[in-house]
Amino acid sequence: MKDLELKLIAELMKNSRRSDRQLAKAIGISQPTVSRMIKNLEKQGVIKEYTVIPDFTQLGLNLLTVTLVKHRKDLDREDATKAERKALENVETGISPQVVMVEKGLGFGYDSVIISYEKDYSEFTHLLDRIRSYEHVQTSETQSFIIDLNDKVHYRPFTYSTLAKYLLTMMKQKKE
């Protein structure tokens, strides 16, 4: 990726509501060049969407939950994959509309992670019950970490600005 493209992406990550003219000024190029770069990055799939990060508590979502799930080992890979796809379809259609990520991965002996925003603990418990009902989940092996978004102490709230700064720092270090 070219340095200018990385600078543009970093600026968009900091604030995607800025006009192409404002973005051009921030990175020191012309507005038509910014517009062309954005269009190309969208076409390439580098830029997938533009979004806002709200204060979730003002929307009635008071908990951020991270749930680690272990898959049953007695299912063969094909059956486990089919069961997982079926579960993911259910996630999208009603397990909890606040589920923002479901991904397979590795860590601490678990096979996937589910991240969601929930109104309250009761809603979260309902989500856990649904997760544990799936045939590919080893029900005794789910662990969750719950963050109370109403807590007044937050070390670093969710934002992409910090990641944008990191990308720019990495770009500078690469040049040196």
Chimera marker file (.cmm) of the C-alpha trace (Angstrom):
<marker_set name="trace">
<marker id="1" x="0.000" y="0.000" z="0.000" r="1" g="1" b="0" radius="0.5"/>
<marker id="2" x="1.272" y="3.439" z="-0.900" r="1" g="1" b="0" radius="0.5"/>
<marker id="3" x="2.098" y="5.938" z="1.846" r="1" g="1" b="0" radius="0.5"/>
<marker id="4" x="-0.563" y="8.393" z="0.634" r="1" g="1" b="0" radius="0.5"/>
<marker id="5" x="-3.224" y="5.690" z="0.708" r="1" g="1" b="0" radius="0.5"/>
<marker id="6" x="-2.215" y="4.733" z="4.240" r="1" g="1" b="0" radius="0.5"/>
<marker id="7" x="-2.322" y="8.390" z="5.333" r="1" g="1" b="0" radius="0.5"/>
<marker id="8" x="-5.788" y="8.733" z="3.789" r="1" g="1" b="0" radius="0.5"/>
<marker id="9" x="-7.070" y="5.598" z="5.514" r="1" g="1" b="0" radius="0.5"/>
<marker id="10" x="-5.644" y="6.800" z="8.828" r="1" g="1" b="0" radius="0.5"/>
<marker id="11" x="-7.380" y="10.162" z="8.428" r="1" g="1" b="0" radius="0.5"/>
<marker id="12" x="-10.666" y="8.425" z="7.579" r="1" g="1" b="0" radius="0.5"/>
<marker id="13" x="-10.285" y="6.184" z="10.630" r="1" g="1" b="0" radius="0.5"/>
<marker id="14" x="-9.897" y="9.270" z="12.811" r="1" g="1" b="0" radius="0.5"/>
<marker id="15" x="-13.011" y="10.918" z="11.341" r="1" g="1" b="0" radius="0.5"/>
<marker id="16" x="-14.781" y="9.600" z="8.248" r="1" g="1" b="0" radius="0.5"/>
<marker id="17" x="-17.231" y="12.524" z="8.149" r="1" g="1" b="0" radius="0.5"/>
<marker id="18" x="-14.666" y="14.969" z="6.806" r="1" g="1" b="0" radius="0.5"/>
<marker id="19" x="-15.083" y="16.167" z="3.247" r="1" g="1" b="0" radius="0.5"/>
<marker id="20" x="-12.638" y="15.176" z="0.539" r="1" g="1" b="0" radius="0.5"/>
<marker id="21" x="-11.386" y="18.763" z="0.607" r="1" g="1" b="0" radius="0.5"/>
<marker id="22" x="-10.658" y="18.558" z="4.359" r="1" g="1" b="0" radius="0.5"/>
<marker id="23" x="-8.950" y="15.186" z="3.916" r="1" g="1" b="0" radius="0.5"/>
<marker id="24" x="-6.832" y="16.588" z="1.064" r="1" g="1" b="0" radius="0.5"/>
<marker id="25" x="-5.686" y="19.451" z="3.270" r="1" g="1" b="0" radius="0.5"/>
<marker id="26" x="-4.833" y="17.070" z="6.124" r="1" g="1" b="0" radius="0.5"/>
<marker id="27" x="-2.552" y="14.902" z="3.971" r="1" g="1" b="0" radius="0.5"/>
<marker id="28" x="-1.270" y="17.582" z="1.614" r="1" g="1" b="0" radius="0.5"/>
<marker id="29" x="-2.709" y="16.556" z="-1.763" r="1" g="1" b="0" radius="0.5"/>
<marker id="30" x="-5.483" y="17.778" z="-4.060" r="1" g="1" b="0" radius="0.5"/>
<marker id="31" x="-9.178" y="17.093" z="-3.474" r="1" g="1" b="0" radius="0.5"/>
<marker id="32" x="-9.639" y="15.292" z="-6.840" r="1" g="1" b="0" radius="0.5"/>
<marker id="33" x="-6.733" y="12.997" z="-5.934" r="1" g="1" b="0" radius="0.5"/>
<marker id="34" x="-8.392" y="12.191" z="-2.584" r="1" g="1" b="0" radius="0.5"/>
<marker id="35" x="-11.714" y="11.479" z="-4.304" r="1" g="1" b="0" radius="0.5"/>
<marker id="36" x="-10.016" y="9.188" z="-6.826" r="1" g="1" b="0" radius="0.5"/>
<marker id="37" x="-8.045" y="7.381" z="-4.104" r="1" g="1" b="0" radius="0.5"/>
<marker id="38" x="-11.169" y="6.810" z="-2.002" r="1" g="1" b="0" radius="0.5"/>
<marker id="39" x="-13.050" y="5.410" z="-4.985" r="1" g="1" b="0" radius="0.5"/>
<marker id="40" x="-10.143" y="3.052" z="-5.796" r="1" g="1" b="0" radius="0.5"/>
<marker id="41" x="-9.774" y="1.907" z="-2.165" r="1" g="1" b="0" radius="0.5"/>
<marker id="42" x="-13.517" y="1.182" z="-1.992" r="1" g="1" b="0" radius="0.5"/>
<marker id="43" x="-13.371" y="-0.723" z="-5.292" r="1" g="1" b="0" radius="0.5"/>
<marker id="44" x="-10.395" y="-2.785" z="-4.035" r="1" g="1" b="0" radius="0.5"/>
<marker id="45" x="-12.272" y="-3.585" z="-0.812" r="1" g="1" b="0" radius="0.5"/>
<marker id="46" x="-9.702" y="-1.848" z="1.392" r="1" g="1" b="0" radius="0.5"/>
<marker id="47" x="-12.438" y="0.507" z="2.609" r="1" g="1" b="0" radius="0.5"/>
<marker id="48" x="-15.410" y="-1.668" z="3.495" r="1" g="1" b="0" radius="0.5"/>
<marker id="49" x="-17.759" y="0.800" z="5.176" r="1" g="1" b="0" radius="0.5"/>
<marker id="50" x="-18.064" y="4.127" z="6.928" r="1" g="1" b="0" radius="0.5"/>
<marker id="51" x="-19.502" y="4.132" z="10.387" r="1" g="1" b="0" radius="0.5"/>
<marker id="52" x="-19.942" y="6.012" z="13.636" r="1" g="1" b="0" radius="0.5"/>
<marker id="53" x="-18.953" y="4.901" z="17.127" r="1" g="1" b="0" radius="0.5"/>
<marker id="54" x="-21.723" y="6.106" z="19.424" r="1" g="1" b="0" radius="0.5"/>
<marker id="55" x="-21.973" y="6.284" z="23.191" r="1" g="1" b="0" radius="0.5"/>
<marker id="56" x="-23.596" y="2.863" z="23.520" r="1" g="1" b="0" radius="0.5"/>
<marker id="57" x="-25.046" y="3.578" z="26.963" r="1" g="1" b="0" radius="0.5"/>
<marker id="58" x="-27.127" y="6.391" z="25.486" r="1" g="1" b="0" radius="0.5"/>
<marker id="59" x="-28.569" y="3.768" z="23.137" r="1" g="1" b="0" radius="0.5"/>
<marker id="60" x="-29.498" y="1.503" z="26.047" r="1" g="1" b="0" radius="0.5"/>
<marker id="61" x="-26.575" y="-0.908" z="25.625" r="1" g="1" b="0" radius="0.5"/>
<marker id="62" x="-24.845" y="-1.120" z="28.981" r="1" g="1" b="0" radius="0.5"/>
<marker id="63" x="-22.584" y="-4.161" z="28.645" r="1" g="1" b="0" radius="0.5"/>
<marker id="64" x="-19.833" y="-5.118" z="26.226" r="1" g="1" b="0" radius="0.5"/>
<marker id="65" x="-19.280" y="-8.876" z="26.358" r="1" g="1" b="0" radius="0.5"/>
<marker id="66" x="-16.507" y="-11.069" z="25.019" r="1" g="1" b="0" radius="0.5"/>
<marker id="67" x="-17.360" y="-14.779" z="25.056" r="1" g="1" b="0" radius="0.5"/>
<marker id="68" x="-14.870" y="-17.525" z="24.266" r="1" g="1" b="0" radius="0.5"/>
<marker id="69" x="-16.341" y="-20.766" z="22.955" r="1" g="1" b="0" radius="0.5"/>
<marker id="70" x="-14.812" y="-24.236" z="22.734" r="1" g="1" b="0" radius="0.5"/>
<marker id="71" x="-16.105" y="-26.550" z="20.012" r="1" g="1" b="0" radius="0.5"/>
<marker id="72" x="-16.964" y="-30.199" z="20.571" r="1" g="1" b="0" radius="0.5"/>
<marker id="73" x="-14.048" y="-32.422" z="19.629" r="1" g="1" b="0" radius="0.5"/>
<marker id="74" x="-16.234" y="-35.459" z="18.808" r="1" g="1" b="0" radius="0.5"/>
<marker id="75" x="-17.590" y="-33.801" z="15.651" r="1" g="1" b="0" radius="0.5"/>
<marker id="76" x="-15.560" y="-34.236" z="12.497" r="1" g="1" b="0" radius="0.5"/>
<marker id="77" x="-14.387" y="-31.045" z="10.822" r="1" g="1" b="0" radius="0.5"/>
<marker id="78" x="-17.103" y="-31.059" z="8.125" r="1" g="1" b="0" radius="0.5"/>
<marker id="79" x="-19.943" y="-31.563" z="10.642" r="1" g="1" b="0" radius="0.5"/>
<marker id="80" x="-18.517" y="-28.888" z="12.938" r="1" g="1" b="0" radius="0.5"/>
<marker id="81" x="-18.254" y="-26.444" z="10.023" r="1" g="1" b="0" radius="0.5"/>
<marker id="82" x="-21.873" y="-27.138" z="8.981" r="1" g="1" b="0" radius="0.5"/>
<marker id="83" x="-23.060" y="-26.678" z="12.564" r="1" g="1" b="0" radius="0.5"/>
<marker id="84" x="-21.107" y="-23.463" z="12.910" r="1" g="1" b="0" radius="0.5"/>
<marker id="85" x="-22.535" y="-22.045" z="9.663" r="1" g="1" b="0" radius="0.5"/>
<marker id="86" x="-26.030" y="-22.880" z="10.898" r="1" g="1" b="0" radius="0.5"/>
<marker id="87" x="-25.281" y="-21.140" z="14.204" r="1" g="1" b="0" radius="0.5"/>
<marker id="88" x="-23.925" y="-18.065" z="12.423" r="1" g="1" b="0" radius="0.5"/>
<marker id="89" x="-27.090" y="-17.832" z="10.333" r="1" g="1" b="0" radius="0.5"/>
<marker id="90" x="-29.060" y="-17.822" z="13.589" r="1" g="1" b="0" radius="0.5"/>
<marker id="91" x="-26.792" y="-15.128" z="15.051" r="1" g="1" b="0" radius="0.5"/>
<marker id="92" x="-27.677" y="-12.864" z="12.161" r="1" g="1" b="0" radius="0.5"/>
<marker id="93" x="-31.406" y="-13.564" z="12.378" r="1" g="1" b="0" radius="0.5"/>
<marker id="94" x="-32.069" y="-13.186" z="16.043" r="1" g="1" b="0" radius="0.5"/>
<marker id="95" x="-29.684" y="-14.708" z="18.576" r="1" g="1" b="0" radius="0.5"/>
<marker id="96" x="-28.990" y="-11.135" z="19.578" r="1" g="1" b="0" radius="0.5"/>
<marker id="97" x="-29.010" y="-8.193" z="17.220" r="1" g="1" b="0" radius="0.5"/>
<marker id="98" x="-26.212" y="-6.686" z="19.293" r="1" g="1" b="0" radius="0.5"/>
<marker id="99" x="-23.697" y="-9.407" z="18.342" r="1" g="1" b="0" radius="0.5"/>
<marker id="100" x="-21.062" y="-7.464" z="16.431" r="1" g="1" b="0" radius="0.5"/>
<marker id="101" x="-18.478" y="-10.178" z="15.807" r="1" g="1" b="0" radius="0.5"/>
<marker id="102" x="-18.296" y="-13.965" z="15.598" r="1" g="1" b="0" radius="0.5"/>
<marker id="103" x="-14.943" y="-15.340" z="14.513" r="1" g="1" b="0" radius="0.5"/>
<marker id="104" x="-13.016" y="-18.599" z="14.650" r="1" g="1" b="0" radius="0.5"/>
<marker id="105" x="-9.536" y="-18.338" z="16.065" r="1" g="1" b="0" radius="0.5"/>
<marker id="106" x="-7.053" y="-19.687" z="18.580" r="1" g="1" b="0" radius="0.5"/>
<marker id="107" x="-6.296" y="-18.786" z="22.153" r="1" g="1" b="0" radius="0.5"/>
<marker id="108" x="-6.512" y="-20.170" z="25.676" r="1" g="1" b="0" radius="0.5"/>
<marker id="109" x="-7.759" y="-23.469" z="24.228" r="1" g="1" b="0" radius="0.5"/>
<marker id="110" x="-10.891" y="-21.893" z="22.726" r="1" g="1" b="0" radius="0.5"/>
<marker id="111" x="-12.039" y="-22.063" z="19.129" r="1" g="1" b="0" radius="0.5"/>
<marker id="112" x="-14.088" y="-18.910" z="18.569" r="1" g="1" b="0" radius="0.5"/>
<marker id="113" x="-14.993" y="-15.553" z="20.051" r="1" g="1" b="0" radius="0.5"/>
<marker id="114" x="-18.309" y="-13.718" z="20.164" r="1" g="1" b="0" radius="0.5"/>
<marker id="115" x="-18.415" y="-10.004" z="20.933" r="1" g="1" b="0" radius="0.5"/>
<marker id="116" x="-21.704" y="-8.304" z="21.692" r="1" g="1" b="0" radius="0.5"/>
<marker id="117" x="-23.325" y="-5.280" z="23.254" r="1" g="1" b="0" radius="0.5"/>
<marker id="118" x="-26.188" y="-6.071" z="25.603" r="1" g="1" b="0" radius="0.5"/>
<marker id="119" x="-28.847" y="-4.060" z="27.383" r="1" g="1" b="0" radius="0.5"/>
<marker id="120" x="-28.387" y="-5.890" z="30.695" r="1" g="1" b="0" radius="0.5"/>
<marker id="121" x="-27.165" y="-9.082" z="32.294" r="1" g="1" b="0" radius="0.5"/>
<marker id="122" x="-30.479" y="-10.839" z="31.663" r="1" g="1" b="0" radius="0.5"/>
<marker id="123" x="-30.152" y="-10.227" z="27.924" r="1" g="1" b="0" radius="0.5"/>
<marker id="124" x="-26.569" y="-11.496" z="28.048" r="1" g="1" b="0" radius="0.5"/>
<marker id="125" x="-27.682" y="-14.655" z="29.876" r="1" g="1" b="0" radius="0.5"/>
<marker id="126" x="-30.203" y="-15.267" z="27.100" r="1" g="1" b="0" radius="0.5"/>
<marker id="127" x="-27.383" y="-14.952" z="24.547" r="1" g="1" b="0" radius="0.5"/>
<marker id="128" x="-25.252" y="-17.472" z="26.468" r="1" g="1" b="0" radius="0.5"/>
<marker id="129" x="-28.163" y="-19.929" z="26.596" r="1" g="1" b="0" radius="0.5"/>
<marker id="130" x="-28.552" y="-19.669" z="22.828" r="1" g="1" b="0" radius="0.5"/>
<marker id="131" x="-24.816" y="-20.123" z="22.229" r="1" g="1" b="0" radius="0.5"/>
<marker id="132" x="-24.707" y="-23.174" z="24.475" r="1" g="1" b="0" radius="0.5"/>
<marker id="133" x="-27.664" y="-24.717" z="22.648" r="1" g="1" b="0" radius="0.5"/>
<marker id="134" x="-25.706" y="-25.109" z="19.408" r="1" g="1" b="0" radius="0.5"/>
<marker id="135" x="-24.655" y="-28.662" z="18.643" r="1" g="1" b="0" radius="0.5"/>
<marker id="136" x="-21.029" y="-27.780" z="17.890" r="1" g="1" b="0" radius="0.5"/>
<marker id="137" x="-20.451" y="-25.962" z="21.212" r="1" g="1" b="0" radius="0.5"/>
<marker id="138" x="-18.930" y="-27.753" z="24.184" r="1" g="1" b="0" radius="0.5"/>
<marker id="139" x="-21.403" y="-26.271" z="26.652" r="1" g="1" b="0" radius="0.5"/>
<marker id="140" x="-19.259" y="-26.533" z="29.773" r="1" g="1" b="0" radius="0.5"/>
<marker id="141" x="-16.460" y="-24.681" z="28.032" r="1" g="1" b="0" radius="0.5"/>
<marker id="142" x="-17.592" y="-21.116" z="27.448" r="1" g="1" b="0" radius="0.5"/>
<marker id="143" x="-16.035" y="-18.186" z="29.266" r="1" g="1" b="0" radius="0.5"/>
<marker id="144" x="-17.073" y="-14.559" z="29.200" r="1" g="1" b="0" radius="0.5"/>
<marker id="145" x="-15.603" y="-11.221" z="30.091" r="1" g="1" b="0" radius="0.5"/>
<marker id="146" x="-18.199" y="-8.514" z="30.744" r="1" g="1" b="0" radius="0.5"/>
<marker id="147" x="-17.470" y="-4.791" z="30.653" r="1" g="1" b="0" radius="0.5"/>
<marker id="148" x="-19.929" y="-2.437" z="32.333" r="1" g="1" b="0" radius="0.5"/>
<marker id="149" x="-20.052" y="0.534" z="29.982" r="1" g="1" b="0" radius="0.5"/>
<marker id="150" x="-21.552" y="2.682" z="32.742" r="1" g="1" b="0" radius="0.5"/>
<marker id="151" x="-18.388" y="2.320" z="34.805" r="1" g="1" b="0" radius="0.5"/>
<marker id="152" x="-16.783" y="5.749" z="35.032" r="1" g="1" b="0" radius="0.5"/>
<marker id="153" x="-13.239" y="4.412" z="34.600" r="1" g="1" b="0" radius="0.5"/>
<marker id="154" x="-12.303" y="3.463" z="31.038" r="1" g="1" b="0" radius="0.5"/>
<marker id="155" x="-8.656" y="3.053" z="30.183" r="1" g="1" b="0" radius="0.5"/>
<marker id="156" x="-9.083" y="3.389" z="26.433" r="1" g="1" b="0" radius="0.5"/>
<marker id="157" x="-12.597" y="3.443" z="25.018" r="1" g="1" b="0" radius="0.5"/>
<marker id="158" x="-13.353" y="1.813" z="21.669" r="1" g="1" b="0" radius="0.5"/>
<marker id="159" x="-12.137" y="3.959" z="18.789" r="1" g="1" b="0" radius="0.5"/>
<marker id="160" x="-10.068" y="3.610" z="15.641" r="1" g="1" b="0" radius="0.5"/>
<marker id="161" x="-8.112" y="6.833" z="16.221" r="1" g="1" b="0" radius="0.5"/>
<marker id="162" x="-5.452" y="5.029" z="18.227" r="1" g="1" b="0" radius="0.5"/>
<marker id="163" x="-5.055" y="2.399" z="15.513" r="1" g="1" b="0" radius="0.5"/>
<marker id="164" x="-4.788" y="5.153" z="12.890" r="1" g="1" b="0" radius="0.5"/>
<marker id="165" x="-1.941" y="6.775" z="14.870" r="1" g="1" b="0" radius="0.5"/>
<marker id="166" x="-0.216" y="3.391" z="15.124" r="1" g="1" b="0" radius="0.5"/>
<marker id="167" x="-0.431" y="2.859" z="11.344" r="1" g="1" b="0" radius="0.5"/>
<marker id="168" x="1.117" y="6.270" z="10.702" r="1" g="1" b="0" radius="0.5"/>
<marker id="169" x="3.893" y="5.577" z="13.228" r="1" g="1" b="0" radius="0.5"/>
<marker id="170" x="4.643" y="2.242" z="11.542" r="1" g="1" b="0" radius="0.5"/>
<marker id="171" x="4.788" y="3.986" z="8.165" r="1" g="1" b="0" radius="0.5"/>
<marker id="172" x="7.315" y="6.528" z="9.500" r="1" g="1" b="0" radius="0.5"/>
<marker id="173" x="9.454" y="3.806" z="11.065" r="1" g="1" b="0" radius="0.5"/>
<marker id="174" x="9.435" y="1.875" z="7.811" r="1" g="1" b="0" radius="0.5"/>
<marker id="175" x="10.836" y="4.923" z="5.976" r="1" g="1" b="0" radius="0.5"/>
<marker id="176" x="13.692" y="5.404" z="8.480" r="1" g="1" b="0" radius="0.5"/>
<link id1="1" id2="2" r="1" g="1" b="0" radius="0.2"/>
<link id1="2" id2="3" r="1" g="1" b="0" radius="0.2"/>
<link id1="3" id2="4" r="1" g="1" b="0" radius="0.2"/>
<link id1="4" id2="5" r="1" g="1" b="0" radius="0.2"/>
<link id1="5" id2="6" r="1" g="1" b="0" radius="0.2"/>
<link id1="6" id2="7" r="1" g="1" b="0" radius="0.2"/>
<link id1="7" id2="8" r="1" g="1" b="0" radius="0.2"/>
<link id1="8" id2="9" r="1" g="1" b="0" radius="0.2"/>
<link id1="9" id2="10" r="1" g="1" b="0" radius="0.2"/>
<link id1="10" id2="11" r="1" g="1" b="0" radius="0.2"/>
<link id1="11" id2="12" r="1" g="1" b="0" radius="0.2"/>
<link id1="12" id2="13" r="1" g="1" b="0" radius="0.2"/>
<link id1="13" id2="14" r="1" g="1" b="0" radius="0.2"/>
<link id1="14" id2="15" r="1" g="1" b="0" radius="0.2"/>
<link id1="15" id2="16" r="1" g="1" b="0" radius="0.2"/>
<link id1="16" id2="17" r="1" g="1" b="0" radius="0.2"/>
<link id1="17" id2="18" r="1" g="1" b="0" radius="0.2"/>
<link id1="18" id2="19" r="1" g="1" b="0" radius="0.2"/>
<link id1="19" id2="20" r="1" g="1" b="0" radius="0.2"/>
<link id1="20" id2="21" r="1" g="1" b="0" radius="0.2"/>
<link id1="21" id2="22" r="1" g="1" b="0" radius="0.2"/>
<link id1="22" id2="23" r="1" g="1" b="0" radius="0.2"/>
<link id1="23" id2="24" r="1" g="1" b="0" radius="0.2"/>
<link id1="24" id2="25" r="1" g="1" b="0" radius="0.2"/>
<link id1="25" id2="26" r="1" g="1" b="0" radius="0.2"/>
<link id1="26" id2="27" r="1" g="1" b="0" radius="0.2"/>
<link id1="27" id2="28" r="1" g="1" b="0" radius="0.2"/>
<link id1="28" id2="29" r="1" g="1" b="0" radius="0.2"/>
<link id1="29" id2="30" r="1" g="1" b="0" radius="0.2"/>
<link id1="30" id2="31" r="1" g="1" b="0" radius="0.2"/>
<link id1="31" id2="32" r="1" g="1" b="0" radius="0.2"/>
<link id1="32" id2="33" r="1" g="1" b="0" radius="0.2"/>
<link id1="33" id2="34" r="1" g="1" b="0" radius="0.2"/>
<link id1="34" id2="35" r="1" g="1" b="0" radius="0.2"/>
<link id1="35" id2="36" r="1" g="1" b="0" radius="0.2"/>
<link id1="36" id2="37" r="1" g="1" b="0" radius="0.2"/>
<link id1="37" id2="38" r="1" g="1" b="0" radius="0.2"/>
<link id1="38" id2="39" r="1" g="1" b="0" radius="0.2"/>
<link id1="39" id2="40" r="1" g="1" b="0" radius="0.2"/>
<link id1="40" id2="41" r="1" g="1" b="0" radius="0.2"/>
<link id1="41" id2="42" r="1" g="1" b="0" radius="0.2"/>
<link id1="42" id2="43" r="1" g="1" b="0" radius="0.2"/>
<link id1="43" id2="44" r="1" g="1" b="0" radius="0.2"/>
<link id1="44" id2="45" r="1" g="1" b="0" radius="0.2"/>
<link id1="45" id2="46" r="1" g="1" b="0" radius="0.2"/>
<link id1="46" id2="47" r="1" g="1" b="0" radius="0.2"/>
<link id1="47" id2="48" r="1" g="1" b="0" radius="0.2"/>
<link id1="48" id2="49" r="1" g="1" b="0" radius="0.2"/>
<link id1="49" id2="50" r="1" g="1" b="0" radius="0.2"/>
<link id1="50" id2="51" r="1" g="1" b="0" radius="0.2"/>
<link id1="51" id2="52" r="1" g="1" b="0" radius="0.2"/>
<link id1="52" id2="53" r="1" g="1" b="0" radius="0.2"/>
<link id1="53" id2="54" r="1" g="1" b="0" radius="0.2"/>
<link id1="54" id2="55" r="1" g="1" b="0" radius="0.2"/>
<link id1="55" id2="56" r="1" g="1" b="0" radius="0.2"/>
<link id1="56" id2="57" r="1" g="1" b="0" radius="0.2"/>
<link id1="57" id2="58" r="1" g="1" b="0" radius="0.2"/>
<link id1="58" id2="59" r="1" g="1" b="0" radius="0.2"/>
<link id1="59" id2="60" r="1" g="1" b="0" radius="0.2"/>
<link id1="60" id2="61" r="1" g="1" b="0" radius="0.2"/>
<link id1="61" id2="62" r="1" g="1" b="0" radius="0.2"/>
<link id1="62" id2="63" r="1" g="1" b="0" radius="0.2"/>
<link id1="63" id2="64" r="1" g="1" b="0" radius="0.2"/>
<link id1="64" id2="65" r="1" g="1" b="0" radius="0.2"/>
<link id1="65" id2="66" r="1" g="1" b="0" radius="0.2"/>
<link id1="66" id2="67" r="1" g="1" b="0" radius="0.2"/>
<link id1="67" id2="68" r="1" g="1" b="0" radius="0.2"/>
<link id1="68" id2="69" r="1" g="1" b="0" radius="0.2"/>
<link id1="69" id2="70" r="1" g="1" b="0" radius="0.2"/>
<link id1="70" id2="71" r="1" g="1" b="0" radius="0.2"/>
<link id1="71" id2="72" r="1" g="1" b="0" radius="0.2"/>
<link id1="72" id2="73" r="1" g="1" b="0" radius="0.2"/>
<link id1="73" id2="74" r="1" g="1" b="0" radius="0.2"/>
<link id1="74" id2="75" r="1" g="1" b="0" radius="0.2"/>
<link id1="75" id2="76" r="1" g="1" b="0" radius="0.2"/>
<link id1="76" id2="77" r="1" g="1" b="0" radius="0.2"/>
<link id1="77" id2="78" r="1" g="1" b="0" radius="0.2"/>
<link id1="78" id2="79" r="1" g="1" b="0" radius="0.2"/>
<link id1="79" id2="80" r="1" g="1" b="0" radius="0.2"/>
<link id1="80" id2="81" r="1" g="1" b="0" radius="0.2"/>
<link id1="81" id2="82" r="1" g="1" b="0" radius="0.2"/>
<link id1="82" id2="83" r="1" g="1" b="0" radius="0.2"/>
<link id1="83" id2="84" r="1" g="1" b="0" radius="0.2"/>
<link id1="84" id2="85" r="1" g="1" b="0" radius="0.2"/>
<link id1="85" id2="86" r="1" g="1" b="0" radius="0.2"/>
<link id1="86" id2="87" r="1" g="1" b="0" radius="0.2"/>
<link id1="87" id2="88" r="1" g="1" b="0" radius="0.2"/>
<link id1="88" id2="89" r="1" g="1" b="0" radius="0.2"/>
<link id1="89" id2="90" r="1" g="1" b="0" radius="0.2"/>
<link id1="90" id2="91" r="1" g="1" b="0" radius="0.2"/>
<link id1="91" id2="92" r="1" g="1" b="0" radius="0.2"/>
<link id1="92" id2="93" r="1" g="1" b="0" radius="0.2"/>
<link id1="93" id2="94" r="1" g="1" b="0" radius="0.2"/>
<link id1="94" id2="95" r="1" g="1" b="0" radius="0.2"/>
<link id1="95" id2="96" r="1" g="1" b="0" radius="0.2"/>
<link id1="96" id2="97" r="1" g="1" b="0" radius="0.2"/>
<link id1="97" id2="98" r="1" g="1" b="0" radius="0.2"/>
<link id1="98" id2="99" r="1" g="1" b="0" radius="0.2"/>
<link id1="99" id2="100" r="1" g="1" b="0" radius="0.2"/>
<link id1="100" id2="101" r="1" g="1" b="0" radius="0.2"/>
<link id1="101" id2="102" r="1" g="1" b="0" radius="0.2"/>
<link id1="102" id2="103" r="1" g="1" b="0" radius="0.2"/>
<link id1="103" id2="104" r="1" g="1" b="0" radius="0.2"/>
<link id1="104" id2="105" r="1" g="1" b="0" radius="0.2"/>
<link id1="105" id2="106" r="1" g="1" b="0" radius="0.2"/>
<link id1="106" id2="107" r="1" g="1" b="0" radius="0.2"/>
<link id1="107" id2="108" r="1" g="1" b="0" radius="0.2"/>
<link id1="108" id2="109" r="1" g="1" b="0" radius="0.2"/>
<link id1="109" id2="110" r="1" g="1" b="0" radius="0.2"/>
<link id1="110" id2="111" r="1" g="1" b="0" radius="0.2"/>
<link id1="111" id2="112" r="1" g="1" b="0" radius="0.2"/>
<link id1="112" id2="113" r="1" g="1" b="0" radius="0.2"/>
<link id1="113" id2="114" r="1" g="1" b="0" radius="0.2"/>
<link id1="114" id2="115" r="1" g="1" b="0" radius="0.2"/>
<link id1="115" id2="116" r="1" g="1" b="0" radius="0.2"/>
<link id1="116" id2="117" r="1" g="1" b="0" radius="0.2"/>
<link id1="117" id2="118" r="1" g="1" b="0" radius="0.2"/>
<link id1="118" id2="119" r="1" g="1" b="0" radius="0.2"/>
<link id1="119" id2="120" r="1" g="1" b="0" radius="0.2"/>
<link id1="120" id2="121" r="1" g="1" b="0" radius="0.2"/>
<link id1="121" id2="122" r="1" g="1" b="0" radius="0.2"/>
<link id1="122" id2="123" r="1" g="1" b="0" radius="0.2"/>
<link id1="123" id2="124" r="1" g="1" b="0" radius="0.2"/>
<link id1="124" id2="125" r="1" g="1" b="0" radius="0.2"/>
<link id1="125" id2="126" r="1" g="1" b="0" radius="0.2"/>
<link id1="126" id2="127" r="1" g="1" b="0" radius="0.2"/>
<link id1="127" id2="128" r="1" g="1" b="0" radius="0.2"/>
<link id1="128" id2="129" r="1" g="1" b="0" radius="0.2"/>
<link id1="129" id2="130" r="1" g="1" b="0" radius="0.2"/>
<link id1="130" id2="131" r="1" g="1" b="0" radius="0.2"/>
<link id1="131" id2="132" r="1" g="1" b="0" radius="0.2"/>
<link id1="132" id2="133" r="1" g="1" b="0" radius="0.2"/>
<link id1="133" id2="134" r="1" g="1" b="0" radius="0.2"/>
<link id1="134" id2="135" r="1" g="1" b="0" radius="0.2"/>
<link id1="135" id2="136" r="1" g="1" b="0" radius="0.2"/>
<link id1="136" id2="137" r="1" g="1" b="0" radius="0.2"/>
<link id1="137" id2="138" r="1" g="1" b="0" radius="0.2"/>
<link id1="138" id2="139" r="1" g="1" b="0" radius="0.2"/>
<link id1="139" id2="140" r="1" g="1" b="0" radius="0.2"/>
<link id1="140" id2="141" r="1" g="1" b="0" radius="0.2"/>
<link id1="141" id2="142" r="1" g="1" b="0" radius="0.2"/>
<link id1="142" id2="143" r="1" g="1" b="0" radius="0.2"/>
<link id1="143" id2="144" r="1" g="1" b="0" radius="0.2"/>
<link id1="144" id2="145" r="1" g="1" b="0" radius="0.2"/>
<link id1="145" id2="146" r="1" g="1" b="0" radius="0.2"/>
<link id1="146" id2="147" r="1" g="1" b="0" radius="0.2"/>
<link id1="147" id2="148" r="1" g="1" b="0" radius="0.2"/>
<link id1="148" id2="149" r="1" g="1" b="0" radius="0.2"/>
<link id1="149" id2="150" r="1" g="1" b="0" radius="0.2"/>
<link id1="150" id2="151" r="1" g="1" b="0" radius="0.2"/>
<link id1="151" id2="152" r="1" g="1" b="0" radius="0.2"/>
<link id1="152" id2="153" r="1" g="1" b="0" radius="0.2"/>
<link id1="153" id2="154" r="1" g="1" b="0" radius="0.2"/>
<link id1="154" id2="155" r="1" g="1" b="0" radius="0.2"/>
<link id1="155" id2="156" r="1" g="1" b="0" radius="0.2"/>
<link id1="156" id2="157" r="1" g="1" b="0" radius="0.2"/>
<link id1="157" id2="158" r="1" g="1" b="0" radius="0.2"/>
<link id1="158" id2="159" r="1" g="1" b="0" radius="0.2"/>
<link id1="159" id2="160" r="1" g="1" b="0" radius="0.2"/>
<link id1="160" id2="161" r="1" g="1" b="0" radius="0.2"/>
<link id1="161" id2="162" r="1" g="1" b="0" radius="0.2"/>
<link id1="162" id2="163" r="1" g="1" b="0" radius="0.2"/>
<link id1="163" id2="164" r="1" g="1" b="0" radius="0.2"/>
<link id1="164" id2="165" r="1" g="1" b="0" radius="0.2"/>
<link id1="165" id2="166" r="1" g="1" b="0" radius="0.2"/>
<link id1="166" id2="167" r="1" g="1" b="0" radius="0.2"/>
<link id1="167" id2="168" r="1" g="1" b="0" radius="0.2"/>
<link id1="168" id2="169" r="1" g="1" b="0" radius="0.2"/>
<link id1="169" id2="170" r="1" g="1" b="0" radius="0.2"/>
<link id1="170" id2="171" r="1" g="1" b="0" radius="0.2"/>
<link id1="171" id2="172" r="1" g="1" b="0" radius="0.2"/>
<link id1="172" id2="173" r="1" g="1" b="0" radius="0.2"/>
<link id1="173" id2="174" r="1" g="1" b="0" radius="0.2"/>
<link id1="174" id2="175" r="1" g="1" b="0" radius="0.2"/>
<link id1="175" id2="176" r="1" g="1" b="0" radius="0.2"/>
</marker_set>
